[in-house]
Amino acid sequence: VLQYPVRVSDIDIFDHMNNSVYWSVVEEYLATMPELMSAPLRGTIEHDLPVALGDKLEILRHVHPAGSTDKFGPDLVDRPVITLT
């Protein structure tokens, strides 16, 4: 679990966290987990409410069991997938 405090610069004109910041947080997390970068990844961001200034985010990781596959990529072939949520 990685905690991320929301910064003033993360907030857009609608007073919630800009969508591009969500992916920046995921990219920062992945930089600390090189073992995740050795396999194809599918990132999923789920939230029930907008993230506002002062909120604290938690990044949780879920790895599908061995043998799990999903179709993706230019050739749409079955490959192992790790989902970061």
PyMOL Python script that loads the backbone (N, CA, C, O; Angstrom):
from pymol import cmd

cmd.read_pdbstr("""\
ATOM      1  N   VAL A   1       0.849  -1.179   0.000  1.00  0.00           N
ATOM      2  CA  VAL A   1       0.000   0.000   0.000  1.00  0.00           C
ATOM      3  C   VAL A   1       0.888   1.234   0.000  1.00  0.00           C
ATOM      4  O   VAL A   1       1.809   1.341   0.809  1.00  0.00           O
ATOM      5  N   LEU A   2       0.614   2.158  -0.902  1.00  0.00           N
ATOM      6  CA  LEU A   2       1.319   3.433  -0.972  1.00  0.00           C
ATOM      7  C   LEU A   2       0.318   4.532  -0.687  1.00  0.00           C
ATOM      8  O   LEU A   2      -0.762   4.565  -1.279  1.00  0.00           O
ATOM      9  N   GLN A   3       0.673   5.433   0.220  1.00  0.00           N
ATOM     10  CA  GLN A   3      -0.205   6.563   0.500  1.00  0.00           C
ATOM     11  C   GLN A   3       0.292   7.782  -0.253  1.00  0.00           C
ATOM     12  O   GLN A   3       1.498   7.988  -0.389  1.00  0.00           O
ATOM     13  N   TYR A   4      -0.629   8.582  -0.737  1.00  0.00           N
ATOM     14  CA  TYR A   4      -0.293   9.760  -1.528  1.00  0.00           C
ATOM     15  C   TYR A   4      -1.151  10.932  -1.056  1.00  0.00           C
ATOM     16  O   TYR A   4      -2.372  10.896  -1.205  1.00  0.00           O
ATOM     17  N   PRO A   5      -0.526  11.978  -0.484  1.00  0.00           N
ATOM     18  CA  PRO A   5      -1.306  13.158  -0.094  1.00  0.00           C
ATOM     19  C   PRO A   5      -1.591  14.028  -1.321  1.00  0.00           C
ATOM     20  O   PRO A   5      -0.697  14.266  -2.133  1.00  0.00           O
ATOM     21  N   VAL A   6      -2.802  14.490  -1.455  1.00  0.00           N
ATOM     22  CA  VAL A   6      -3.184  15.326  -2.587  1.00  0.00           C
ATOM     23  C   VAL A   6      -2.610  16.732  -2.379  1.00  0.00           C
ATOM     24  O   VAL A   6      -2.769  17.331  -1.316  1.00  0.00           O
ATOM     25  N   ARG A   7      -1.939  17.245  -3.419  1.00  0.00           N
ATOM     26  CA  ARG A   7      -1.294  18.558  -3.353  1.00  0.00           C
ATOM     27  C   ARG A   7      -2.165  19.612  -4.044  1.00  0.00           C
ATOM     28  O   ARG A   7      -3.042  19.280  -4.841  1.00  0.00           O
ATOM     29  N   VAL A   8      -1.914  20.865  -3.733  1.00  0.00           N
ATOM     30  CA  VAL A   8      -2.634  21.969  -4.372  1.00  0.00           C
ATOM     31  C   VAL A   8      -2.481  21.890  -5.885  1.00  0.00           C
ATOM     32  O   VAL A   8      -3.442  22.130  -6.617  1.00  0.00           O
ATOM     33  N   SER A   9      -1.291  21.558  -6.359  1.00  0.00           N
ATOM     34  CA  SER A   9      -1.040  21.499  -7.804  1.00  0.00           C
ATOM     35  C   SER A   9      -1.770  20.340  -8.493  1.00  0.00           C
ATOM     36  O   SER A   9      -1.832  20.299  -9.721  1.00  0.00           O
ATOM     37  N   ASP A  10      -2.319  19.405  -7.724  1.00  0.00           N
ATOM     38  CA  ASP A  10      -3.059  18.271  -8.289  1.00  0.00           C
ATOM     39  C   ASP A  10      -4.512  18.628  -8.620  1.00  0.00           C
ATOM     40  O   ASP A  10      -5.188  17.887  -9.333  1.00  0.00           O
ATOM     41  N   ILE A  11      -4.982  19.748  -8.109  1.00  0.00           N
ATOM     42  CA  ILE A  11      -6.391  20.120  -8.216  1.00  0.00           C
ATOM     43  C   ILE A  11      -6.633  20.947  -9.478  1.00  0.00           C
ATOM     44  O   ILE A  11      -5.861  21.851  -9.798  1.00  0.00           O
ATOM     45  N   ASP A  12      -7.720  20.624 -10.194  1.00  0.00           N
ATOM     46  CA  ASP A  12      -8.041  21.363 -11.418  1.00  0.00           C
ATOM     47  C   ASP A  12      -9.108  22.431 -11.146  1.00  0.00           C
ATOM     48  O   ASP A  12      -9.475  22.665  -9.994  1.00  0.00           O
ATOM     49  N   ILE A  13      -9.597  23.071 -12.197  1.00  0.00           N
ATOM     50  CA  ILE A  13     -10.557  24.164 -12.022  1.00  0.00           C
ATOM     51  C   ILE A  13     -11.916  23.696 -11.502  1.00  0.00           C
ATOM     52  O   ILE A  13     -12.750  24.519 -11.125  1.00  0.00           O
ATOM     53  N   PHE A  14     -12.144  22.391 -11.477  1.00  0.00           N
ATOM     54  CA  PHE A  14     -13.398  21.845 -10.962  1.00  0.00           C
ATOM     55  C   PHE A  14     -13.277  21.432  -9.494  1.00  0.00           C
ATOM     56  O   PHE A  14     -14.170  20.784  -8.948  1.00  0.00           O
ATOM     57  N   ASP A  15     -12.148  21.819  -8.854  1.00  0.00           N
ATOM     58  CA  ASP A  15     -11.886  21.555  -7.432  1.00  0.00           C
ATOM     59  C   ASP A  15     -11.780  20.076  -7.096  1.00  0.00           C
ATOM     60  O   ASP A  15     -12.119  19.659  -5.989  1.00  0.00           O
ATOM     61  N   HIS A  16     -11.308  19.284  -8.052  1.00  0.00           N
ATOM     62  CA  HIS A  16     -10.968  17.898  -7.737  1.00  0.00           C
ATOM     63  C   HIS A  16      -9.700  17.531  -8.485  1.00  0.00           C
ATOM     64  O   HIS A  16      -9.246  18.272  -9.357  1.00  0.00           O
ATOM     65  N   MET A  17      -9.133  16.389  -8.141  1.00  0.00           N
ATOM     66  CA  MET A  17      -7.861  15.994  -8.722  1.00  0.00           C
ATOM     67  C   MET A  17      -8.004  15.755 -10.219  1.00  0.00           C
ATOM     68  O   MET A  17      -8.923  15.071 -10.668  1.00  0.00           O
ATOM     69  N   ASN A  18      -7.079  16.331 -10.982  1.00  0.00           N
ATOM     70  CA  ASN A  18      -7.064  16.189 -12.429  1.00  0.00           C
ATOM     71  C   ASN A  18      -6.817  14.731 -12.801  1.00  0.00           C
ATOM     72  O   ASN A  18      -6.032  14.051 -12.141  1.00  0.00           O
ATOM     73  N   ASN A  19      -7.473  14.248 -13.847  1.00  0.00           N
ATOM     74  CA  ASN A  19      -7.331  12.845 -14.252  1.00  0.00           C
ATOM     75  C   ASN A  19      -5.890  12.456 -14.554  1.00  0.00           C
ATOM     76  O   ASN A  19      -5.488  11.328 -14.269  1.00  0.00           O
ATOM     77  N   SER A  20      -5.112  13.358 -15.120  1.00  0.00           N
ATOM     78  CA  SER A  20      -3.720  13.017 -15.436  1.00  0.00           C
ATOM     79  C   SER A  20      -2.901  12.760 -14.181  1.00  0.00           C
ATOM     80  O   SER A  20      -1.911  12.030 -14.231  1.00  0.00           O
ATOM     81  N   VAL A  21      -3.296  13.346 -13.059  1.00  0.00           N
ATOM     82  CA  VAL A  21      -2.557  13.148 -11.810  1.00  0.00           C
ATOM     83  C   VAL A  21      -2.732  11.722 -11.305  1.00  0.00           C
ATOM     84  O   VAL A  21      -1.803  11.148 -10.736  1.00  0.00           O
ATOM     85  N   TYR A  22      -3.909  11.146 -11.505  1.00  0.00           N
ATOM     86  CA  TYR A  22      -4.106   9.751 -11.096  1.00  0.00           C
ATOM     87  C   TYR A  22      -3.024   8.869 -11.709  1.00  0.00           C
ATOM     88  O   TYR A  22      -2.427   8.037 -11.025  1.00  0.00           O
ATOM     89  N   TRP A  23      -2.777   9.056 -13.001  1.00  0.00           N
ATOM     90  CA  TRP A  23      -1.779   8.222 -13.676  1.00  0.00           C
ATOM     91  C   TRP A  23      -0.367   8.561 -13.227  1.00  0.00           C
ATOM     92  O   TRP A  23       0.488   7.677 -13.192  1.00  0.00           O
ATOM     93  N   SER A  24      -0.097   9.816 -12.881  1.00  0.00           N
ATOM     94  CA  SER A  24       1.219  10.177 -12.345  1.00  0.00           C
ATOM     95  C   SER A  24       1.486   9.440 -11.041  1.00  0.00           C
ATOM     96  O   SER A  24       2.602   8.982 -10.794  1.00  0.00           O
ATOM     97  N   VAL A  25       0.460   9.329 -10.212  1.00  0.00           N
ATOM     98  CA  VAL A  25       0.597   8.604  -8.943  1.00  0.00           C
ATOM     99  C   VAL A  25       0.913   7.135  -9.214  1.00  0.00           C
ATOM    100  O   VAL A  25       1.783   6.559  -8.561  1.00  0.00           O
ATOM    101  N   VAL A  26       0.218   6.528 -10.165  1.00  0.00           N
ATOM    102  CA  VAL A  26       0.471   5.133 -10.527  1.00  0.00           C
ATOM    103  C   VAL A  26       1.888   4.968 -11.069  1.00  0.00           C
ATOM    104  O   VAL A  26       2.577   4.012 -10.714  1.00  0.00           O
ATOM    105  N   GLU A  27       2.329   5.889 -11.923  1.00  0.00           N
ATOM    106  CA  GLU A  27       3.680   5.808 -12.479  1.00  0.00           C
ATOM    107  C   GLU A  27       4.743   5.915 -11.391  1.00  0.00           C
ATOM    108  O   GLU A  27       5.750   5.209 -11.439  1.00  0.00           O
ATOM    109  N   GLU A  28       4.527   6.798 -10.403  1.00  0.00           N
ATOM    110  CA  GLU A  28       5.470   6.902  -9.289  1.00  0.00           C
ATOM    111  C   GLU A  28       5.522   5.589  -8.512  1.00  0.00           C
ATOM    112  O   GLU A  28       6.596   5.137  -8.115  1.00  0.00           O
ATOM    113  N   TYR A  29       4.363   4.984  -8.300  1.00  0.00           N
ATOM    114  CA  TYR A  29       4.319   3.703  -7.593  1.00  0.00           C
ATOM    115  C   TYR A  29       5.066   2.628  -8.377  1.00  0.00           C
ATOM    116  O   TYR A  29       5.854   1.878  -7.801  1.00  0.00           O
ATOM    117  N   LEU A  30       4.829   2.548  -9.671  1.00  0.00           N
ATOM    118  CA  LEU A  30       5.486   1.529 -10.492  1.00  0.00           C
ATOM    119  C   LEU A  30       6.999   1.699 -10.499  1.00  0.00           C
ATOM    120  O   LEU A  30       7.727   0.712 -10.604  1.00  0.00           O
ATOM    121  N   ALA A  31       7.477   2.915 -10.389  1.00  0.00           N
ATOM    122  CA  ALA A  31       8.922   3.155 -10.360  1.00  0.00           C
ATOM    123  C   ALA A  31       9.571   2.528  -9.134  1.00  0.00           C
ATOM    124  O   ALA A  31      10.770   2.247  -9.145  1.00  0.00           O
ATOM    125  N   THR A  32       8.794   2.303  -8.075  1.00  0.00           N
ATOM    126  CA  THR A  32       9.330   1.675  -6.862  1.00  0.00           C
ATOM    127  C   THR A  32       9.173   0.157  -6.876  1.00  0.00           C
ATOM    128  O   THR A  32       9.631  -0.519  -5.955  1.00  0.00           O
ATOM    129  N   MET A  33       8.529  -0.384  -7.911  1.00  0.00           N
ATOM    130  CA  MET A  33       8.243  -1.815  -7.986  1.00  0.00           C
ATOM    131  C   MET A  33       8.757  -2.388  -9.302  1.00  0.00           C
ATOM    132  O   MET A  33       7.948  -2.737 -10.161  1.00  0.00           O
ATOM    133  N   PRO A  34      10.086  -2.499  -9.497  1.00  0.00           N
ATOM    134  CA  PRO A  34      10.616  -2.955 -10.787  1.00  0.00           C
ATOM    135  C   PRO A  34      10.139  -4.350 -11.187  1.00  0.00           C
ATOM    136  O   PRO A  34      10.090  -4.663 -12.377  1.00  0.00           O
ATOM    137  N   GLU A  35       9.788  -5.187 -10.220  1.00  0.00           N
ATOM    138  CA  GLU A  35       9.324  -6.536 -10.563  1.00  0.00           C
ATOM    139  C   GLU A  35       7.999  -6.496 -11.325  1.00  0.00           C
ATOM    140  O   GLU A  35       7.695  -7.413 -12.088  1.00  0.00           O
ATOM    141  N   LEU A  36       7.217  -5.449 -11.123  1.00  0.00           N
ATOM    142  CA  LEU A  36       5.962  -5.323 -11.862  1.00  0.00           C
ATOM    143  C   LEU A  36       6.193  -4.940 -13.316  1.00  0.00           C
ATOM    144  O   LEU A  36       5.356  -5.212 -14.177  1.00  0.00           O
ATOM    145  N   MET A  37       7.324  -4.313 -13.585  1.00  0.00           N
ATOM    146  CA  MET A  37       7.600  -3.846 -14.941  1.00  0.00           C
ATOM    147  C   MET A  37       8.096  -4.965 -15.850  1.00  0.00           C
ATOM    148  O   MET A  37       8.288  -4.745 -17.046  1.00  0.00           O
ATOM    149  N   SER A  38       8.307  -6.163 -15.302  1.00  0.00           N
ATOM    150  CA  SER A  38       8.793  -7.279 -16.113  1.00  0.00           C
ATOM    151  C   SER A  38       7.656  -8.027 -16.816  1.00  0.00           C
ATOM    152  O   SER A  38       7.912  -8.923 -17.620  1.00  0.00           O
ATOM    153  N   ALA A  39       6.419  -7.671 -16.524  1.00  0.00           N
ATOM    154  CA  ALA A  39       5.264  -8.344 -17.130  1.00  0.00           C
ATOM    155  C   ALA A  39       4.327  -7.292 -17.716  1.00  0.00           C
ATOM    156  O   ALA A  39       4.379  -6.130 -17.314  1.00  0.00           O
ATOM    157  N   PRO A  40       3.481  -7.680 -18.648  1.00  0.00           N
ATOM    158  CA  PRO A  40       2.477  -6.729 -19.146  1.00  0.00           C
ATOM    159  C   PRO A  40       1.568  -6.277 -18.001  1.00  0.00           C
ATOM    160  O   PRO A  40       1.217  -7.074 -17.131  1.00  0.00           O
ATOM    161  N   LEU A  41       1.197  -5.027 -18.003  1.00  0.00           N
ATOM    162  CA  LEU A  41       0.351  -4.477 -16.949  1.00  0.00           C
ATOM    163  C   LEU A  41      -0.937  -3.920 -17.528  1.00  0.00           C
ATOM    164  O   LEU A  41      -0.980  -3.442 -18.662  1.00  0.00           O
ATOM    165  N   ARG A  42      -1.967  -3.993 -16.733  1.00  0.00           N
ATOM    166  CA  ARG A  42      -3.200  -3.273 -17.044  1.00  0.00           C
ATOM    167  C   ARG A  42      -3.537  -2.468 -15.806  1.00  0.00           C
ATOM    168  O   ARG A  42      -3.809  -3.045 -14.753  1.00  0.00           O
ATOM    169  N   GLY A  43      -3.524  -1.168 -15.908  1.00  0.00           N
ATOM    170  CA  GLY A  43      -3.829  -0.317 -14.764  1.00  0.00           C
ATOM    171  C   GLY A  43      -5.308   0.015 -14.726  1.00  0.00           C
ATOM    172  O   GLY A  43      -5.910   0.334 -15.750  1.00  0.00           O
ATOM    173  N   THR A  44      -5.886  -0.062 -13.540  1.00  0.00           N
ATOM    174  CA  THR A  44      -7.288   0.271 -13.346  1.00  0.00           C
ATOM    175  C   THR A  44      -7.379   1.267 -12.209  1.00  0.00           C
ATOM    176  O   THR A  44      -6.862   1.011 -11.121  1.00  0.00           O
ATOM    177  N   ILE A  45      -8.018   2.384 -12.436  1.00  0.00           N
ATOM    178  CA  ILE A  45      -8.226   3.364 -11.373  1.00  0.00           C
ATOM    179  C   ILE A  45      -9.708   3.378 -11.058  1.00  0.00           C
ATOM    180  O   ILE A  45     -10.542   3.620 -11.930  1.00  0.00           O
ATOM    181  N   GLU A  46     -10.026   3.114  -9.794  1.00  0.00           N
ATOM    182  CA  GLU A  46     -11.422   3.094  -9.369  1.00  0.00           C
ATOM    183  C   GLU A  46     -11.613   4.117  -8.259  1.00  0.00           C
ATOM    184  O   GLU A  46     -10.822   4.174  -7.318  1.00  0.00           O
ATOM    185  N   HIS A  47     -12.654   4.915  -8.367  1.00  0.00           N
ATOM    186  CA  HIS A  47     -12.987   5.839  -7.291  1.00  0.00           C
ATOM    187  C   HIS A  47     -14.488   6.079  -7.293  1.00  0.00           C
ATOM    188  O   HIS A  47     -15.125   6.143  -8.345  1.00  0.00           O
ATOM    189  N   ASP A  48     -15.039   6.211  -6.089  1.00  0.00           N
ATOM    190  CA  ASP A  48     -16.479   6.426  -5.949  1.00  0.00           C
ATOM    191  C   ASP A  48     -16.838   7.907  -5.981  1.00  0.00           C
ATOM    192  O   ASP A  48     -17.921   8.285  -6.429  1.00  0.00           O
ATOM    193  N   LEU A  49     -15.917   8.741  -5.501  1.00  0.00           N
ATOM    194  CA  LEU A  49     -16.154  10.180  -5.419  1.00  0.00           C
ATOM    195  C   LEU A  49     -14.934  10.915  -5.944  1.00  0.00           C
ATOM    196  O   LEU A  49     -13.845  10.342  -5.980  1.00  0.00           O
ATOM    197  N   PRO A  50     -15.088  12.171  -6.352  1.00  0.00           N
ATOM    198  CA  PRO A  50     -13.917  12.939  -6.768  1.00  0.00           C
ATOM    199  C   PRO A  50     -12.928  13.079  -5.608  1.00  0.00           C
ATOM    200  O   PRO A  50     -13.325  13.142  -4.444  1.00  0.00           O
ATOM    201  N   VAL A  51     -11.660  13.127  -5.935  1.00  0.00           N
ATOM    202  CA  VAL A  51     -10.615  13.332  -4.935  1.00  0.00           C
ATOM    203  C   VAL A  51     -10.400  14.833  -4.792  1.00  0.00           C
ATOM    204  O   VAL A  51     -10.231  15.536  -5.789  1.00  0.00           O
ATOM    205  N   ALA A  52     -10.406  15.327  -3.550  1.00  0.00           N
ATOM    206  CA  ALA A  52     -10.301  16.762  -3.284  1.00  0.00           C
ATOM    207  C   ALA A  52      -9.033  17.065  -2.495  1.00  0.00           C
ATOM    208  O   ALA A  52      -8.388  16.166  -1.954  1.00  0.00           O
ATOM    209  N   LEU A  53      -8.691  18.342  -2.441  1.00  0.00           N
ATOM    210  CA  LEU A  53      -7.538  18.787  -1.674  1.00  0.00           C
ATOM    211  C   LEU A  53      -7.693  18.360  -0.218  1.00  0.00           C
ATOM    212  O   LEU A  53      -8.756  18.544   0.375  1.00  0.00           O
ATOM    213  N   GLY A  54      -6.652  17.799   0.348  1.00  0.00           N
ATOM    214  CA  GLY A  54      -6.685  17.314   1.721  1.00  0.00           C
ATOM    215  C   GLY A  54      -6.967  15.826   1.828  1.00  0.00           C
ATOM    216  O   GLY A  54      -6.711  15.223   2.870  1.00  0.00           O
ATOM    217  N   ASP A  55      -7.492  15.222   0.763  1.00  0.00           N
ATOM    218  CA  ASP A  55      -7.720  13.776   0.767  1.00  0.00           C
ATOM    219  C   ASP A  55      -6.382  13.048   0.717  1.00  0.00           C
ATOM    220  O   ASP A  55      -5.388  13.587   0.231  1.00  0.00           O
ATOM    221  N   LYS A  56      -6.369  11.831   1.220  1.00  0.00           N
ATOM    222  CA  LYS A  56      -5.188  10.979   1.128  1.00  0.00           C
ATOM    223  C   LYS A  56      -5.562   9.749   0.321  1.00  0.00           C
ATOM    224  O   LYS A  56      -6.554   9.080   0.615  1.00  0.00           O
ATOM    225  N   LEU A  57      -4.768   9.455  -0.692  1.00  0.00           N
ATOM    226  CA  LEU A  57      -5.022   8.293  -1.533  1.00  0.00           C
ATOM    227  C   LEU A  57      -4.200   7.113  -1.056  1.00  0.00           C
ATOM    228  O   LEU A  57      -3.095   7.281  -0.541  1.00  0.00           O
ATOM    229  N   GLU A  58      -4.740   5.927  -1.228  1.00  0.00           N
ATOM    230  CA  GLU A  58      -3.996   4.690  -0.987  1.00  0.00           C
ATOM    231  C   GLU A  58      -3.982   3.903  -2.285  1.00  0.00           C
ATOM    232  O   GLU A  58      -5.021   3.711  -2.916  1.00  0.00           O
ATOM    233  N   ILE A  59      -2.804   3.451  -2.679  1.00  0.00           N
ATOM    234  CA  ILE A  59      -2.679   2.622  -3.871  1.00  0.00           C
ATOM    235  C   ILE A  59      -2.539   1.186  -3.408  1.00  0.00           C
ATOM    236  O   ILE A  59      -1.634   0.855  -2.643  1.00  0.00           O
ATOM    237  N   LEU A  60      -3.439   0.336  -3.875  1.00  0.00           N
ATOM    238  CA  LEU A  60      -3.438  -1.081  -3.537  1.00  0.00           C
ATOM    239  C   LEU A  60      -3.097  -1.870  -4.784  1.00  0.00           C
ATOM    240  O   LEU A  60      -3.492  -1.500  -5.889  1.00  0.00           O
ATOM    241  N   ARG A  61      -2.362  -2.961  -4.605  1.00  0.00           N
ATOM    242  CA  ARG A  61      -1.981  -3.791  -5.748  1.00  0.00           C
ATOM    243  C   ARG A  61      -2.677  -5.138  -5.646  1.00  0.00           C
ATOM    244  O   ARG A  61      -2.727  -5.750  -4.579  1.00  0.00           O
ATOM    245  N   HIS A  62      -3.213  -5.590  -6.771  1.00  0.00           N
ATOM    246  CA  HIS A  62      -3.795  -6.929  -6.848  1.00  0.00           C
ATOM    247  C   HIS A  62      -3.146  -7.644  -8.023  1.00  0.00           C
ATOM    248  O   HIS A  62      -3.141  -7.131  -9.141  1.00  0.00           O
ATOM    249  N   VAL A  63      -2.598  -8.827  -7.771  1.00  0.00           N
ATOM    250  CA  VAL A  63      -1.987  -9.624  -8.830  1.00  0.00           C
ATOM    251  C   VAL A  63      -2.895 -10.816  -9.089  1.00  0.00           C
ATOM    252  O   VAL A  63      -3.216 -11.572  -8.172  1.00  0.00           O
ATOM    253  N   HIS A  64      -3.306 -10.980 -10.335  1.00  0.00           N
ATOM    254  CA  HIS A  64      -4.145 -12.123 -10.691  1.00  0.00           C
ATOM    255  C   HIS A  64      -3.365 -13.421 -10.507  1.00  0.00           C
ATOM    256  O   HIS A  64      -2.147 -13.427 -10.689  1.00  0.00           O
ATOM    257  N   PRO A  65      -4.022 -14.512 -10.155  1.00  0.00           N
ATOM    258  CA  PRO A  65      -3.337 -15.795  -9.978  1.00  0.00           C
ATOM    259  C   PRO A  65      -2.628 -16.238 -11.256  1.00  0.00           C
ATOM    260  O   PRO A  65      -2.994 -15.842 -12.362  1.00  0.00           O
ATOM    261  N   ALA A  66      -1.611 -17.063 -11.071  1.00  0.00           N
ATOM    262  CA  ALA A  66      -0.877 -17.608 -12.219  1.00  0.00           C
ATOM    263  C   ALA A  66      -1.856 -18.273 -13.172  1.00  0.00           C
ATOM    264  O   ALA A  66      -2.784 -18.960 -12.745  1.00  0.00           O
ATOM    265  N   GLY A  67      -1.647 -18.066 -14.456  1.00  0.00           N
ATOM    266  CA  GLY A  67      -2.523 -18.647 -15.464  1.00  0.00           C
ATOM    267  C   GLY A  67      -3.635 -17.722 -15.908  1.00  0.00           C
ATOM    268  O   GLY A  67      -4.304 -17.988 -16.907  1.00  0.00           O
ATOM    269  N   SER A  68      -3.843 -16.629 -15.172  1.00  0.00           N
ATOM    270  CA  SER A  68      -4.848 -15.656 -15.598  1.00  0.00           C
ATOM    271  C   SER A  68      -4.371 -14.981 -16.871  1.00  0.00           C
ATOM    272  O   SER A  68      -3.193 -14.646 -17.001  1.00  0.00           O
ATOM    273  N   THR A  69      -5.267 -14.785 -17.794  1.00  0.00           N
ATOM    274  CA  THR A  69      -4.902 -14.106 -19.038  1.00  0.00           C
ATOM    275  C   THR A  69      -5.969 -13.096 -19.403  1.00  0.00           C
ATOM    276  O   THR A  69      -7.085 -13.119 -18.885  1.00  0.00           O
ATOM    277  N   ASP A  70      -5.604 -12.233 -20.286  1.00  0.00           N
ATOM    278  CA  ASP A  70      -6.539 -11.247 -20.810  1.00  0.00           C
ATOM    279  C   ASP A  70      -6.088 -10.909 -22.217  1.00  0.00           C
ATOM    280  O   ASP A  70      -4.896 -10.980 -22.514  1.00  0.00           O
ATOM    281  N   LYS A  71      -7.005 -10.547 -23.079  1.00  0.00           N
ATOM    282  CA  LYS A  71      -6.622 -10.177 -24.446  1.00  0.00           C
ATOM    283  C   LYS A  71      -6.348  -8.681 -24.483  1.00  0.00           C
ATOM    284  O   LYS A  71      -7.179  -7.866 -24.081  1.00  0.00           O
ATOM    285  N   PHE A  72      -5.166  -8.342 -24.973  1.00  0.00           N
ATOM    286  CA  PHE A  72      -4.822  -6.938 -25.122  1.00  0.00           C
ATOM    287  C   PHE A  72      -3.633  -6.813 -26.048  1.00  0.00           C
ATOM    288  O   PHE A  72      -3.037  -7.813 -26.446  1.00  0.00           O
ATOM    289  N   GLY A  73      -3.292  -5.589 -26.388  1.00  0.00           N
ATOM    290  CA  GLY A  73      -2.129  -5.354 -27.237  1.00  0.00           C
ATOM    291  C   GLY A  73      -2.496  -5.358 -28.701  1.00  0.00           C
ATOM    292  O   GLY A  73      -3.626  -5.683 -29.064  1.00  0.00           O
ATOM    293  N   PRO A  74      -1.526  -4.991 -29.562  1.00  0.00           N
ATOM    294  CA  PRO A  74      -1.815  -4.848 -30.982  1.00  0.00           C
ATOM    295  C   PRO A  74      -2.239  -6.151 -31.646  1.00  0.00           C
ATOM    296  O   PRO A  74      -3.015  -6.135 -32.601  1.00  0.00           O
ATOM    297  N   ASP A  75      -1.739  -7.274 -31.151  1.00  0.00           N
ATOM    298  CA  ASP A  75      -2.083  -8.557 -31.764  1.00  0.00           C
ATOM    299  C   ASP A  75      -3.226  -9.262 -31.049  1.00  0.00           C
ATOM    300  O   ASP A  75      -3.649 -10.337 -31.474  1.00  0.00           O
ATOM    301  N   LEU A  76      -3.729  -8.678 -29.974  1.00  0.00           N
ATOM    302  CA  LEU A  76      -4.812  -9.266 -29.186  1.00  0.00           C
ATOM    303  C   LEU A  76      -4.556 -10.736 -28.874  1.00  0.00           C
ATOM    304  O   LEU A  76      -5.378 -11.601 -29.179  1.00  0.00           O
ATOM    305  N   VAL A  77      -3.415 -11.001 -28.268  1.00  0.00           N
ATOM    306  CA  VAL A  77      -3.071 -12.365 -27.881  1.00  0.00           C
ATOM    307  C   VAL A  77      -3.247 -12.522 -26.377  1.00  0.00           C
ATOM    308  O   VAL A  77      -3.197 -11.541 -25.636  1.00  0.00           O
ATOM    309  N   ASP A  78      -3.455 -13.757 -25.926  1.00  0.00           N
ATOM    310  CA  ASP A  78      -3.551 -14.025 -24.492  1.00  0.00           C
ATOM    311  C   ASP A  78      -2.163 -13.955 -23.875  1.00  0.00           C
ATOM    312  O   ASP A  78      -1.230 -14.610 -24.341  1.00  0.00           O
ATOM    313  N   ARG A  79      -2.034 -13.151 -22.818  1.00  0.00           N
ATOM    314  CA  ARG A  79      -0.768 -13.007 -22.105  1.00  0.00           C
ATOM    315  C   ARG A  79      -1.071 -12.836 -20.622  1.00  0.00           C
ATOM    316  O   ARG A  79      -2.160 -12.381 -20.271  1.00  0.00           O
ATOM    317  N   PRO A  80      -0.129 -13.191 -19.737  1.00  0.00           N
ATOM    318  CA  PRO A  80      -0.345 -12.954 -18.314  1.00  0.00           C
ATOM    319  C   PRO A  80      -0.527 -11.463 -18.049  1.00  0.00           C
ATOM    320  O   PRO A  80       0.065 -10.627 -18.731  1.00  0.00           O
ATOM    321  N   VAL A  81      -1.339 -11.142 -17.068  1.00  0.00           N
ATOM    322  CA  VAL A  81      -1.633  -9.742 -16.776  1.00  0.00           C
ATOM    323  C   VAL A  81      -1.507  -9.491 -15.281  1.00  0.00           C
ATOM    324  O   VAL A  81      -1.936 -10.314 -14.472  1.00  0.00           O
ATOM    325  N   ILE A  82      -0.926  -8.367 -14.917  1.00  0.00           N
ATOM    326  CA  ILE A  82      -0.933  -7.885 -13.537  1.00  0.00           C
ATOM    327  C   ILE A  82      -1.796  -6.639 -13.529  1.00  0.00           C
ATOM    328  O   ILE A  82      -1.586  -5.737 -14.340  1.00  0.00           O
ATOM    329  N   THR A  83      -2.764  -6.573 -12.628  1.00  0.00           N
ATOM    330  CA  THR A  83      -3.619  -5.397 -12.535  1.00  0.00           C
ATOM    331  C   THR A  83      -3.230  -4.597 -11.310  1.00  0.00           C
ATOM    332  O   THR A  83      -3.187  -5.131 -10.201  1.00  0.00           O
ATOM    333  N   LEU A  84      -2.950  -3.339 -11.501  1.00  0.00           N
ATOM    334  CA  LEU A  84      -2.627  -2.426 -10.410  1.00  0.00           C
ATOM    335  C   LEU A  84      -3.844  -1.568 -10.168  1.00  0.00           C
ATOM    336  O   LEU A  84      -4.258  -0.810 -11.045  1.00  0.00           O
ATOM    337  N   THR A  85      -4.425  -1.679  -8.984  1.00  0.00           N
ATOM    338  CA  THR A  85      -5.639  -0.932  -8.675  1.00  0.00           C
ATOM    339  C   THR A  85      -5.422  -0.064  -7.467  1.00  0.00           C
ATOM    340  O   THR A  85      -6.334   0.647  -7.046  1.00  0.00           O
TER     341      THR A  85
END
""", "prot")
cmd.dss("prot")
cmd.show_as("cartoon", "prot")
cmd.util.cbc("prot")
cmd.orient("prot")
